[in-house]
Amino acid sequence: MVFCTECGHEQTDDQKFCRYCGERMPGAMLMRQLREEQSAIAKVQGVQVSPTQTATQQTIQNVQQVQQHSNQVLPPEQRPMNNNHVKNNQSATNNMLRDLANGD
């Protein structure tokens, strides 16, 4: 998310103009570059980046890879996904298959 420099309202990164005042917004590409630069500067300066920021940056990179290579299948470790959601679904599926096999 980004904030309008004119009126201060929060906007999505991909908006070209503020929906409240019409001020021109930087756009998704510039925001991505700024976040990457911020991360690189923090690493050089030895500033500790929070786990949330690290995870967000990794998710953004994974999504970009998917968008760039939409015709190619990425290895599982590079696919953006919520691991807890996947584990819960796998567990539920295994339980259901076990119950079906036992006749429950």
C-alpha positions as CSV (number, residue, x, y, z in Angstrom):
1,M,0.0,0.0,0.0
2,V,1.1,3.5,-0.7
3,F,-0.2,6.9,0.6
4,C,-1.1,9.8,-1.6
5,T,1.4,12.7,-1.2
6,E,-1.4,15.2,-1.7
7,C,-4.2,14.1,0.5
8,G,-2.6,11.2,2.5
9,H,-5.2,8.6,1.7
10,E,-4.1,5.0,1.4
11,Q,-4.0,3.5,-2.1
12,T,-3.1,0.2,-3.7
13,D,0.3,0.1,-5.4
14,D,-1.1,-0.3,-8.9
15,Q,-3.3,2.8,-8.9
16,K,-2.1,5.5,-11.3
17,F,-4.1,8.3,-9.7
18,C,-5.5,8.9,-6.2
19,R,-9.1,8.0,-6.1
20,Y,-9.8,10.8,-3.6
21,C,-8.0,13.9,-5.0
22,G,-6.7,12.8,-8.5
23,E,-3.0,13.2,-7.7
24,R,-0.7,11.1,-9.8
25,M,0.6,8.0,-8.0
26,P,3.9,6.3,-8.6
27,G,2.5,3.0,-9.9
28,A,3.3,-0.6,-9.1
29,M,6.7,-0.8,-10.9
30,L,8.2,2.1,-9.1
31,M,6.8,0.9,-5.7
32,R,8.4,-2.5,-6.3
33,Q,11.7,-0.9,-7.2
34,L,11.6,1.3,-4.1
35,R,10.9,-1.7,-1.9
36,E,13.8,-3.6,-3.4
37,E,16.1,-0.6,-2.9
38,Q,14.9,-0.2,0.7
39,S,15.7,-3.9,1.4
40,A,19.1,-3.6,-0.3
41,I,20.0,-0.5,1.7
42,A,18.9,-2.1,4.9
43,K,21.2,-5.1,4.2
44,V,24.2,-2.9,3.5
45,Q,23.6,-0.8,6.6
46,G,23.2,-3.9,8.7
47,V,19.6,-2.9,9.6
48,Q,17.7,-6.0,10.6
49,V,14.7,-6.6,8.4
50,S,11.6,-8.0,10.2
51,P,10.5,-11.5,9.3
52,T,7.3,-10.1,7.9
53,Q,9.2,-7.8,5.5
54,T,11.4,-10.7,4.4
55,A,8.3,-12.9,3.8
56,T,6.5,-10.1,1.9
57,Q,9.5,-9.5,-0.3
58,Q,9.8,-13.2,-1.0
59,T,6.1,-13.5,-1.9
60,I,6.4,-10.4,-4.2
61,Q,9.3,-12.0,-6.0
62,N,7.5,-15.3,-6.3
63,V,4.4,-13.7,-7.7
64,Q,6.6,-11.8,-10.2
65,Q,8.2,-15.0,-11.3
66,V,4.8,-16.6,-11.8
67,Q,3.6,-13.6,-13.9
68,Q,6.8,-13.6,-16.0
69,H,6.8,-17.3,-16.6
70,S,3.0,-18.0,-16.7
71,N,3.5,-20.6,-19.3
72,Q,6.1,-22.5,-17.3
73,V,5.6,-24.6,-14.2
74,L,7.6,-23.4,-11.2
75,P,9.1,-25.8,-8.7
76,P,7.0,-26.1,-5.6
77,E,9.4,-24.1,-3.4
78,Q,9.0,-21.1,-5.7
79,R,5.3,-21.1,-5.9
80,P,3.5,-18.5,-3.8
81,M,1.3,-20.2,-1.3
82,N,0.3,-20.3,2.3
83,N,2.1,-23.4,3.7
84,N,-0.3,-23.8,6.7
85,H,-3.2,-23.8,4.3
86,V,-1.5,-26.5,2.2
87,K,-0.7,-28.6,5.2
88,N,-4.2,-28.4,6.6
89,N,-5.7,-29.4,3.2
90,Q,-3.3,-32.3,2.9
91,S,-4.1,-33.5,6.4
92,A,-7.9,-33.2,5.8
93,T,-7.6,-35.1,2.5
94,N,-5.6,-37.9,4.2
95,N,-8.1,-38.1,7.0
96,M,-11.0,-38.3,4.5
97,L,-9.2,-41.0,2.5
98,R,-8.5,-43.0,5.6
99,D,-12.1,-42.8,6.7
100,L,-13.3,-43.9,3.3
101,A,-10.9,-46.8,3.3
102,N,-12.2,-47.8,6.8
103,G,-15.8,-47.5,5.7
104,D,-16.6,-44.7,8.1
